Amino acid sequence: MPDPAEPRPEVKAVDVETKSQSSVFGKLRAYFFTGLVITAPIAITVWATYWFVTLFDSWIKPFLPASYNPDTYLPIRIPGFGLIFALIAITLIGFMAANLAGRTMIAIWDKILNAMPVVRSIYKGSKQIFETLFSQKGASFRYVCLVEWPRRGAWSIAFISREVDGGQIGLEVGRPMYAVYVSTTPNPTSGYVFFVDVADVKIMDMSVEDGLKLVISMGLVFPDKPMPPEKEAAAALSLPTGA
């Protein structure tokens, strides 16, 4: 037992004050990063939307007649009018392309562009990309998978574009393969396309959207997988009766 006569160690007020200040600054720091997580995506979304709208305005408005441009007779500028006009024009072009006269004009336009040496490559490449992305047949990435890339033992998230036969790419006929796209992080629009045997691909139980989120977030955002039915039933049975 301690001797009551011995002097007790005094608690320094400086230590208490320092701990209190560090606790306050720690809370402020946590509040700041919480607010940053909430406001940063909103600010980026607003900025990207404004940039997209003003980009179309700067492209389209100079070609509009003065009577159709509200900036010529209104005291304020109306953002987004160029984008609305572009959407209407694109829709009308699509409507015209649905009839015989429109298809004839598009065929003539294709022949003219395909006859130009340099423009031909750009036009064909961009046309194939947009036809693939916006085709009504639903041509898009099939599955999210894992492949050993860039070396054995290192697994990368990839996207299966389509199934191919080895004979289509100059290999053995009848060899089942996948056309696989491995994207870079955090920009998924750049990456590598290669062909791999079906047996060397591990298909993941994940949607393409979740796979893209995983790539864009540099591996920080994993999709929330639903609980399997058997585990869900077991969890329900383990709940109290009054729950």
PAZAPA-4460 file (N, C-alpha, C; in steps of 0.05 Angstrom, whole numbers, plus 32768, in hexadecimal, padded with zeros to 4 digits):
% residues 243
    n_x    n_y    n_z   ca_x   ca_y   ca_z    c_x    c_y    c_z   seq   type   mol
   8011   7FE8   8000   8000   8000   8000   8012   8019   8000     1      M     A
   800A   802D   7FF1   801A   8045   7FF1   8019   8054   800B     2      P     A
   802E   8060   8012   8030   806E   802B   8021   8089   8028     3      D     A
   800E   808E   803B   7FFF   80A8   8038   8011   80C0   803C     4      P     A
   8027   80BC   804A   8039   80D2   804F   8048   80DB   8036     5      A     A
   804B   80C7   8023   805B   80CE   800B   804B   80E2   7FF9     6      E     A
   8059   80F5   7FEE   804B   8109   7FDC   8042   80FC   7FC2     7      P     A
   8029   8102   7FBA   801F   80F7   7FA1   8029   8107   7F89     8      R     A
   802D   80F8   7F73   8037   8106   7F5B   8022   811A   7F50     9      P     A
   802A   8132   7F4B   8018   8146   7F42   8013   8143   7F23    10      E     A
   7FFA   8145   7F1B   7FF3   8145   7EFF   7FF8   8160   7EF3    11      V     A
   8009   8161   7EDF   800F   817B   7ED4   7FF8   8185   7EC3    12      K     A
   7FF1   819E   7EC7   7FDB   81AA   7EB7   7FE3   81AD   7E9A    13      A     A
   7FFD   81AF   7E94   8006   81B1   7E78   8000   8198   7E69    14      V     A
   8004   8180   7E75   7FFE   8167   7E67   7FE0   8165   7E61    15      D     A
   7FD0   816C   7E75   7FB3   816A   7E70   7FAA   817D   7E5A    16      V     A
   7FB5   8195   7E5A   7FAE   81A9   7E45   7FB7   81A0   7E2A    17      E     A
   7FCF   8193   7E28   7FDA   818A   7E0F   7FC8   8173   7E03    18      T     A
   7FC0   8160   7E15   7FAF   814B   7E0C   7F94   8155   7E03    19      K     A
   7F8A   8169   7E11   7F70   8175   7E09   7F72   8182   7DEE    20      S     A
   7F88   8191   7DE9   7F8C   819E   7DD0   7F8F   818A   7DB9    21      Q     A
   7F9E   8175   7DBE   7FA2   8160   7DA9   7F87   8152   7DA3    22      S     A
   7F77   814E   7DB8   7F5D   8142   7DB3   7F4B   8154   7DA2    23      S     A
   7F4B   816E   7DA8   7F3B   8181   7D99   7F44   8182   7D7C    24      V     A
   7F5F   8184   7D77   7F69   8185   7D5C   7F63   816B   7D4D    25      F     A
   7F64   8154   7D5C   7F5D   813B   7D4F   7F40   813A   7D46    26      G     A
   7F2E   8144   7D56   7F12   8145   7D4E   7F0E   8158   7D37    27      K     A
   7F1B   816F   7D38   7F19   8182   7D21   7F24   8176   7D07    28      L     A
   7F3A   8167   7D0A   7F45   815A   7CF2   7F32   8145   7CE7    29      R     A
   7F25   8136   7CF9   7F12   8121   7CF0   7EFA   812F   7CE3    30      A     A
   7EF0   8145   7CEF   7EDA   8153   7CE3   7EE1   815E   7CC7    31      Y     A
   7EF9   8168   7CC5   7F02   8174   7CAB   7F02   815E   7C95    32      F     A
   7F0E   8147   7C9B   7F0F   8132   7C86   7EF3   8127   7C80    33      F     A
   7EE2   8126   7C94   7EC6   811D   7C8F   7EB8   8130   7C7D    34      T     A
   7EBB   814A   7C82   7EAF   815E   7C70   7EBB   815D   7C55    35      G     A
   7ED5   8157   7C53   7EE2   8156   7C39   7ED8   813F   7C28    36      L     A
   7ED3   8128   7C36   7EC8   8111   7C28   7EAC   8117   7C1D    37      V     A
   7E9D   8127   7C2B   7E82   812D   7C23   7E81   8142   7C0D    38      I     A
   7E91   8158   7C10   7E90   816E   7BFE   7EA0   816A   7BE4    39      T     A
   7EB6   815C   7BE6   7EC7   8159   7BCE   7EB9   814C   7BB7    40      A     A
   7EAB   8135   7BBA   7E9C   8129   7BA3   7E87   813C   7B98    41      P     A
   7E79   814B   7BAA   7E65   815E   7BA0   7E72   8174   7B90    42      I     A
   7E88   817F   7B99   7E96   8194   7B8B   7EA0   818A   7B70    43      A     A
   7EAC   8172   7B6F   7EB6   8167   7B56   7E9F   8163   7B43    44      I     A
   7E88   8159   7B4C   7E72   8154   7B3B   7E67   816E   7B2F    45      T     A
   7E64   8182   7B40   7E5B   819C   7B37   7E6E   81A8   7B22    46      V     A
   7E88   81A6   7B28   7E9C   81B1   7B16   7E9C   81A3   7AFB    47      W     A
   7E9B   8188   7AFC   7E9B   8178   7AE3   7E82   817E   7AD2    48      A     A
   7E6A   8181   7AE0   7E52   8187   7AD2   7E53   81A3   7AC5    49      T     A
   7E5E   81B6   7AD4   7E60   81D1   7AC9   7E74   81D2   7AB2    50      Y     A
   7E8A   81C3   7AB4   7E9D   81C2   7A9E   7E91   81B6   7A85    51      W     A
   7E82   81A0   7A89   7E75   8193   7A72   7E61   81A5   7A64    52      F     A
   7E51   81B3   7A74   7E3D   81C5   7A69   7E4A   81DC   7A5A    53      V     A
   7E5D   81E9   7A67   7E6A   8200   7A5A   7E7A   81F8   7A41    54      T     A
   7E84   81DF   7A41   7E93   81D6   7A2A   7E81   81D5   7A11    55      L     A
   7E69   81CA   7A15   7E56   81C9   79FF   7E4C   81E5   79F7    56      F     A
   7E49   81F6   7A0B   7E41   8212   7A05   7E55   8220   79F3    57      D     A
   7E6F   821C   79FA   7E84   8229   79EA   7E86   821E   79CE    58      S     A
   7E7E   8205   79CA   7E7F   81F8   79B0   7E66   81FF   799F    59      W     A
   7E4F   81FF   79AB   7E36   8200   799C   7E2C   821D   7998    60      I     A
   7E2E   822E   79AD   7E22   8248   79AC   7E2D   825A   7995    61      K     A
   7E47   8259   798E   7E50   826A   7978   7E42   8263   795E    62      P     A
   7E37   824B   795A   7E2B   8244   7941   7E0C   8249   7941    63      F     A
   7E02   8251   7958   7DE5   8256   7959   7DDE   8272   794D    64      L     A
   7DC8   8274   793F   7DBF   828F   7936   7DB9   82A0   794E    65      P     A
   7DBB   82BA   794A   7DB7   82CD   7961   7D9B   82CB   796C    66      A     A
   7D87   82C5   795B   7D6C   82C3   7965   7D67   82AB   7977    67      S     A
   7D78   8296   7974   7D75   827E   7984   7D88   827E   799C    68      Y     A
   7D9A   8291   799D   7DAD   8292   79B3   7DA3   82A5   79C9    69      N     A
   7D9B   829B   79E0   7D90   82AC   79F5   7DA4   82C0   7A00    70      P     A
   7DBE   82BC   79FC   7DD1   82CF   7A07   7DD1   82EA   79F8    71      D     A
   7DC5   82EB   79E1   7DC4   8304   79D1   7DAE   8317   79DA    72      T     A
   7D99   830C   79E8   7D83   831E   79F0   7D7C   831B   7A0D    73      Y     A
   7D8B   830C   7A1D   7D86   830A   7A39   7D9D   8317   7A48    74      L     A
   7D98   8324   7A5F   7DAD   8331   7A6E   7DC1   831E   7A7B    75      P     A
   7DBA   8305   7A7D   7DCC   82F1   7A8A   7DD0   82DA   7A76    76      I     A
   7DE6   82CC   7A7B   7DEC   82B5   7A6A   7DDF   829C   7A76    77      R     A
   7DD3   828C   7A65   7DC6   8274   7A6E   7DD8   825C   7A67    78      I     A
   7DE4   8250   7A7C   7DF5   8239   7A76   7DE5   8220   7A6F    79      P     A
   7DEF   8210   7A5E   7DE2   81F7   7A57   7DD1   81F8   7A3E    80      G     A
   7DCD   8210   7A32   7DBD   8212   7A1A   7DCB   8204   7A02    81      F     A
   7DE5   8206   7A01   7DF4   81F8   79EC   7DF1   81DA   79EE    82      G     A
   7DF2   81D0   7A07   7DEF   81B3   7A0C   7DD3   81AA   7A04    83      L     A
   7DBF   81B9   7A0B   7DA3   81B2   7A04   7DA0   81B1   79E5    84      I     A
   7DAB   81C5   79D8   7DAA   81C6   79BB   7DB9   81AE   79AE    85      F     A
   7DD0   81A7   79BA   7DDF   8190   79AF   7DCF   8176   79B3    86      A     A
   7DC2   8173   79CA   7DB2   815B   79CE   7D9B   8159   79BA    87      L     A
   7D8E   8170   79B5   7D78   8170   79A2   7D82   8169   7986    88      I     A
   7D99   8175   797F   7DA4   8171   7964   7DAC   8153   7960    89      A     A
   7DB9   8148   7975   7DC1   812C   7973   7DA9   8119   7971    90      I     A
   7D94   8120   7980   7D7B   810F   797F   7D6E   8111   7963    91      T     A
   7D6E   8129   7957   7D63   812D   793C   7D73   811E   7928    92      L     A
   7D8E   811E   792B   7D9F   810F   7918   7D99   80F1   791A    93      I     A
   7D95   80E7   7933   7D8E   80CB   7936   7D73   80C5   792A    94      G     A
   7D60   80D7   792D   7D46   80D3   7920   7D47   80D2   7902    95      F     A
   7D58   80E4   78F7   7D5B   80E4   78DA   7D69   80CB   78D0    96      M     A
   7D7C   80C0   78E0   7D8A   80A8   78D8   7D79   8090   78D8    97      A     A
   7D61   8091   78E4   7D4F   807A   78E5   7D40   8075   78CB    98      A     A
   7D3F   8089   78BA   7D30   8085   78A0   7D44   8082   7889    99      N     A
   7D39   807D   7872   7D49   8076   785B   7D5B   808D   7852   100      L     A
   7D4F   80A5   7852   7D5E   80BD   7849   7D76   80C2   785B   101      A     A
   7D71   80BF   7875   7D87   80C4   7888   7D9D   80AF   7886   102      G     A
   7D95   8096   7882   7DAA   8081   787E   7DBA   8085   7865   103      R     A
   7DAD   8090   7850   7DBB   8095   7837   7DD0   80AC   783C   104      T     A
   7DC8   80C1   784A   7DDA   80D7   784F   7DF2   80CD   7861   105      M     A
   7DEC   80BC   7874   7E02   80B2   7885   7E15   80A1   7875   106      I     A
   7E0A   8090   7863   7E1B   8080   7852   7E2D   8091   7841   107      A     A
   7E23   80A6   7836   7E33   80B9   7826   7E49   80C5   7837   108      I     A
   7E41   80CD   784F   7E55   80DA   7861   7E6B   80C6   7869   109      W     A
   7E64   80AC   786D   7E78   8098   7873   7E8B   8094   785C   110      D     A
   7E81   8094   7844   7E93   8091   782D   7EA6   80A8   782A   111      K     A
   7E9C   80C0   7830   7EAE   80D8   782E   7EC4   80D6   7842   112      I     A
   7EBD   80D0   785C   7ED1   80CF   7871   7EE4   80B7   786D   113      L     A
   7EDA   80A1   7864   7EEB   8089   7860   7EFF   808D   7849   114      N     A
   7EFA   80A1   7838   7F0C   80A6   7822   7F24   80B7   782A   115      A     A
   7F22   80C4   7841   7F38   80D5   784A   7F4D   80C5   7859   116      M     A
   7F67   80C7   7852   7F7B   80B6   785E   7F7D   80B7   787C   117      P     A
   7F81   80CF   7888   7F85   80D1   78A4   7F6B   80D1   78B4   118      V     A
   7F58   80E0   78A9   7F3E   80E2   78B7   7F30   80C6   78B8   119      V     A
   7F36   80B5   78A5   7F29   809B   78A4   7F2F   808A   78BD   120      R     A
   7F48   808B   78C6   7F4F   807B   78DE   7F41   8086   78F7   121      S     A
   7F41   80A0   78FA   7F34   80AC   7911   7F16   80A7   7911   122      I     A
   7F0A   80AA   78FA   7EED   80A6   78F8   7EE5   8089   78FD   123      Y     A
   7EF3   8076   78F1   7EEC   805A   78F5   7EF0   8052   7912   124      K     A
   7F07   805A   791E   7F0C   8053   793A   7EF8   805E   794D   125      G     A
   7EF1   8078   794B   7EDD   8084   795C   7EC2   8078   7958   126      S     A
   7EBB   8072   793F   7EA1   8066   7939   7E9E   804B   7946   127      K     A
   7EB3   803B   7944   7EB2   8020   7950   7EAF   8022   796E   128      Q     A
   7EBD   8035   797B   7EBB   8037   7998   7E9F   803F   79A0   129      I     A
   7E93   8053   7993   7E78   805C   799B   7E63   8047   7994   130      F     A
   7E67   8039   797E   7E54   8023   7978   7E55   800D   798C   131      E     A
   7E6D   8008   7997   7E6F   7FF3   79AC   7E64   7FFC   79C6   132      T     A
   7E69   8016   79CD   7E5F   8020   79E7   7E41   8023   79E8   133      L     A
   7E36   802D   79D2   7E1A   8035   79D2   7E08   8023   79C1   134      F     A
   7E13   800B   79BB   7E03   7FF9   79AB   7DEB   7FEF   79BB   135      S     A
   7DD4   7FEC   79AE   7DBD   7FE3   79BB   7DBE   7FC5   79C0   136      Q     A
   7DD1   7FB7   79B5   7DD5   7F9B   79BA   7DE2   7F95   79D5   137      K     A
   7DEA   7FAB   79E2   7DF5   7FA7   79FD   7E12   7F9E   79FE   138      G     A
   7E22   7FA5   79E9   7E3E   7F9C   79E8   7E4D   7FAD   79FC   139      A     A
   7E58   7FA0   7A11   7E67   7FAD   7A25   7E78   7F98   7A33   140      S     A
   7E85   7FA0   7A49   7E95   7F8C   7A57   7E82   7F77   7A62   141      F     A
   7E8C   7F5E   7A60   7E7B   7F47   7A69   7E7E   7F43   7A87   142      R     A
   7E97   7F3F   7A90   7E9C   7F38   7AAC   7EB4   7F47   7AB7   143      Y     A
   7EB5   7F48   7AD1   7ECE   7F50   7ADF   7EDD   7F37   7AE7   144      V     A
   7EF7   7F38   7AE3   7F07   7F20   7AE8   7F22   7F28   7AF4   145      C     A
   7F31   7F13   7AFB   7F4C   7F16   7B05   7F5F   7F07   7AF1   146      L     A
   7F74   7F14   7AEA   7F88   7F08   7AD9   7FA4   7F0D   7AE5   147      V     A
   7FB6   7EFB   7AE0   7FD2   7EFF   7AEA   7FE0   7F12   7AD7   148      E     A
   7FE0   7F2B   7AE0   7FEC   7F40   7AD0   7FF7   7F55   7AE3   149      W     A
   800F   7F5F   7ADF   8021   7F5C   7AC7   8034   7F44   7ACA   150      P     A
   8032   7F34   7ADF   8044   7F1D   7AE1   8035   7F07   7AF0   151      R     A
   8040   7EF0   7AF1   8034   7ED9   7AFF   8035   7EDF   7B1D   152      R     A
   801F   7ED9   7B2A   801D   7EDE   7B47   8012   7EF9   7B4F   153      G     A
   8010   7F0B   7B3B   8004   7F26   7B40   7FE9   7F28   7B31   154      A     A
   7FD4   7F2C   7B3F   7FB9   7F2B   7B33   7FAE   7F47   7B30   155      W     A
   7FA2   7F4C   7B19   7F97   7F66   7B12   7F7A   7F63   7B0B   156      S     A
   7F6B   7F79   7B12   7F4F   7F7A   7B0A   7F4E   7F7F   7AEC   157      I     A
   7F3D   7F70   7ADE   7F3A   7F73   7AC1   7F1D   7F70   7AB9   158      A     A
   7F17   7F77   7AA0   7EFC   7F75   7A96   7EFC   7F65   7A7C   159      F     A
   7EEA   7F52   7A7B   7EE8   7F40   7A64   7ED7   7F4E   7A4F   160      I     A
   7EE3   7F53   7A37   7ED4   7F61   7A22   7EC3   7F4D   7A12   161      S     A
   7ECF   7F36   7A0B   7EC0   7F23   79FB   7ECF   7F08   79FB   162      R     A
   7EC1   7EF3   79F3   7ECE   7ED9   79EF   7ED7   7ED7   79D2   163      E     A
   7EEF   7ECD   79CF   7EFB   7ECA   79B4   7F06   7EAE   79B0   164      V     A
   7F09   7EA6   7997   7F16   7E8D   7990   7F32   7E93   7989   165      D     A
   7F44   7E81   7991   7F60   7E86   798B   7F66   7E8A   796E   166      G     A
   7F56   7E7E   795C   7F5A   7E81   793F   7F55   7E9E   7936   167      G     A
   7F45   7EAD   7945   7F3F   7EC9   793D   7F57   7EDB   7941   168      Q     A
   7F6A   7ED3   7951   7F81   7EE4   7956   7F9B   7ED6   794E   169      I     A
   7F99   7EC2   793C   7FB0   7EB5   7932   7FBC   7E9F   7943   170      G     A
   7FAC   7E95   7956   7FB6   7E7F   7967   7FA7   7E65   795F   171      L     A
   7FA7   7E51   7971   7F9B   7E38   796A   7F7D   7E3B   7967   172      E     A
   7F72   7E2F   7953   7F55   7E30   794F   7F47   7E1E   7964   173      V     A
   7F32   7E29   7970   7F24   7E1A   7985   7F2E   7E1F   79A1   174      G     A
   7F42   7E31   79A4   7F4D   7E38   79BE   7F3B   7E4D   79CB   175      R     A
   7F2D   7E47   79E0   7F1B   7E5B   79ED   7F2B   7E70   79FC   176      P     A
   7F26   7E8A   79F6   7F35   7EA0   7A02   7F22   7EB7   7A08   177      M     A
   7F2C   7EC9   7A18   7F1E   7EE2   7A1E   7F2E   7EFA   7A14   178      Y     A
   7F20   7F0E   7A0A   7F2D   7F28   7A05   7F29   7F38   7A1F   179      A     A
   7F40   7F3E   7A2C   7F40   7F49   7A47   7F4B   7F65   7A46   180      V     A
   7F3E   7F77   7A55   7F47   7F93   7A57   7F50   7F99   7A74   181      Y     A
   7F69   7FA0   7A77   7F73   7FA9   7A91   7F77   7FC7   7A91   182      V     A
   7F68   7FD5   7AA1   7F69   7FF2   7AA1   7F7D   7FFC   7AB5   183      S     A
   7F86   8015   7AB1   7F98   8022   7AC3   7F88   8030   7AD9   184      T     A
   7F95   8037   7AEE   7F89   8044   7B05   7F95   8060   7B08   185      T     A
   7F84   8075   7B0D   7F67   8075   7B11   7F58   807A   7AF7   186      P     A
   7F65   807B   7AE0   7F58   8081   7AC7   7F52   8067   7AB8   187      N     A
   7F38   805E   7AB8   7F32   8044   7AAC   7F31   8044   7A8E   188      P     A
   7F33   805C   7A81   7F32   805D   7A64   7F4C   8056   7A57   189      T     A
   7F61   8053   7A65   7F7A   804B   7A5A   7F82   8030   7A66   190      S     A
   7F8F   801F   7A57   7F97   8005   7A61   7FA2   7FF3   7A4C   191      G     A
   7F9F   7FD9   7A50   7FAB   7FC5   7A3E   7F96   7FB1   7A36   192      Y     A
   7F96   7FA8   7A1D   7F85   7F93   7A14   7F96   7F7B   7A0C   193      V     A
   7F90   7F64   7A16   7F9E   7F4C   7A0F   7F8C   7F34   7A0F   194      F     A
   7F95   7F1E   7A04   7F85   7F06   7A02   7F91   7EF0   7A14   195      F     A
   7F7F   7EE3   7A22   7F88   7ED0   7A36   7F76   7EB7   7A35   196      V     A
   7F81   7EA0   7A3C   7F71   7E88   7A3C   7F5B   7E8A   7A51   197      D     A
   7F44   7E7D   7A4B   7F2E   7E7D   7A5E   7F36   7E71   7A79   198      V     A
   7F46   7E5D   7A79   7F4E   7E4F   7A91   7F60   7E61   7AA3   199      A     A
   7F6C   7E76   7A98   7F7E   7E87   7AA7   7F6F   7EA0   7AB2   200      D     A
   7F55   7EA1   7AB0   7F45   7EB8   7AB9   7F34   7EAF   7AD1   201      V     A
   7F34   7EBF   7AE5   7F22   7EBB   7AFC   7F0C   7ED0   7AFC   202      K     A
   7EF4   7EC8   7AF5   7EDD   7EDA   7AF4   7ED4   7EE0   7B10   203      I     A
   7ED0   7EFA   7B16   7EC8   7F03   7B31   7EAA   7F07   7B33   204      M     A
   7E9F   7F03   7B4A   7E83   7F08   7B50   7E80   7F26   7B56   205      D     A
   7E81   7F36   7B40   7E81   7F53   7B43   7E76   7F5F   7B29   206      M     A
   7E67   7F73   7B2C   7E5C   7F81   7B14   7E72   7F92   7B07   207      S     A
   7E6E   7F99   7AEE   7E82   7FA9   7AE0   7E84   7FC5   7AED   208      V     A
   7E6E   7FCF   7AF6   7E6E   7FEA   7B03   7E7E   7FE9   7B1D   209      E     A
   7E7B   7FD4   7B2C   7E8B   7FD1   7B45   7EA9   7FCE   7B3F   210      D     A
   7EAE   7FBF   7B29   7ECA   7FBC   7B21   7ED7   7FD6   7B19   211      G     A
   7EC8   7FE7   7B0B   7ED3   8001   7B03   7ED7   8013   7B1C   212      L     A
   7EC4   8011   7B2F   7EC8   8020   7B48   7EE1   8017   7B56   213      K     A
   7EE6   7FFE   7B56   7EFE   7FF3   7B64   7F18   7FFD   7B56   214      L     A
   7F17   7FFF   7B3B   7F2F   8008   7B2D   7F33   8026   7B31   215      V     A
   7F1D   8036   7B2E   7F1F   8053   7B30   7F28   805B   7B4C   216      I     A
   7F1E   804D   7B60   7F25   8055   7B7C   7F41   804A   7B84   217      S     A
   7F50   803E   7B71   7F6A   8034   7B77   7F69   801E   7B8C   218      M     A
   7F54   800E   7B8C   7F52   7FF8   7B9F   7F47   7FFF   7BBA   219      G     A
   7F3D   8017   7BBD   7F34   8020   7BD8   7F16   801A   7BDC   220      L     A
   7F06   801A   7BC6   7EEA   8015   7BC8   7EE3   7FF9   7BBE   221      V     A
   7EDD   7FE7   7BD1   7ED4   7FCC   7BCA   7EB6   7FCB   7BCA   222      F     A
   7EAA   7FBC   7BB8   7E8D   7FBA   7BB8   7E82   7FAB   7BD0   223      P     A
   7E6B   7FB3   7BDA   7E5E   7FA5   7BF0   7E4F   7F8D   7BE5   224      D     A
   7E5A   7F76   7BEA   7E4D   7F5D   7BE0   7E36   7F56   7BF2   225      K     A
   7E1F   7F4E   7BE6   7E09   7F46   7BF7   7E0F   7F2C   7C06   226      P     A
   7E02   7F29   7C1D   7E06   7F11   7C2D   7DFA   7EF9   7C1F   227      M     A
   7E08   7EE2   7C1D   7DFD   7ECA   7C11   7DE3   7EC2   7C1F   228      P     A
   7DD1   7EB5   7C10   7DB7   7EAE   7C1C   7DB9   7E9C   7C35   229      P     A
   7DCC   7E89   7C35   7DCE   7E78   7C4C   7DD8   7E87   7C65   230      E     A
   7DEA   7E9A   7C61   7DF3   7EAA   7C78   7DDE   7EBE   7C81   231      K     A
   7DCE   7EC8   7C6E   7DB8   7EDA   7C75   7DA3   7ECB   7C86   232      E     A
   7D9D   7EB2   7C7E   7D89   7EA3   7C8D   7D94   7E9C   7CA9   233      A     A
   7DAE   7E95   7CAB   7DBA   7E8F   7CC5   7DBA   7EA7   7CD7   234      A     A
   7DBF   7EBF   7CCB   7DBF   7ED7   7CDB   7DA4   7EDE   7CE5   235      A     A
   7D8F   7ED9   7CD5   7D74   7EDE   7CDD   7D6B   7ECC   7CF3   236      A     A
   7D74   7EB3   7CF3   7D6C   7EA0   7D08   7D7A   7EA6   7D23   237      L     A
   7D92   7EB3   7D21   7DA1   7EB9   7D39   7D97   7ED2   7D47   238      S     A
   7D85   7EE1   7D3B   7D7B   7EF9   7D47   7D69   7EF2   7D5F   239      L     A
   7D68   7F03   7D74   7D55   7EFF   7D8A   7D39   7F00   7D81   240      P     A
   7D27   7EF4   7D91   7D0B   7EF2   7D89   7CFE   7F0D   7D88   241      T     A
   7D06   7F1F   7D9A   7CFA   7F3A   7D9A   7D05   7F4D   7D86   242      G     A
   7D19   7F44   7D76   7D25   7F56   7D63   7D13   7F5B   7D4B   243      A     A
***
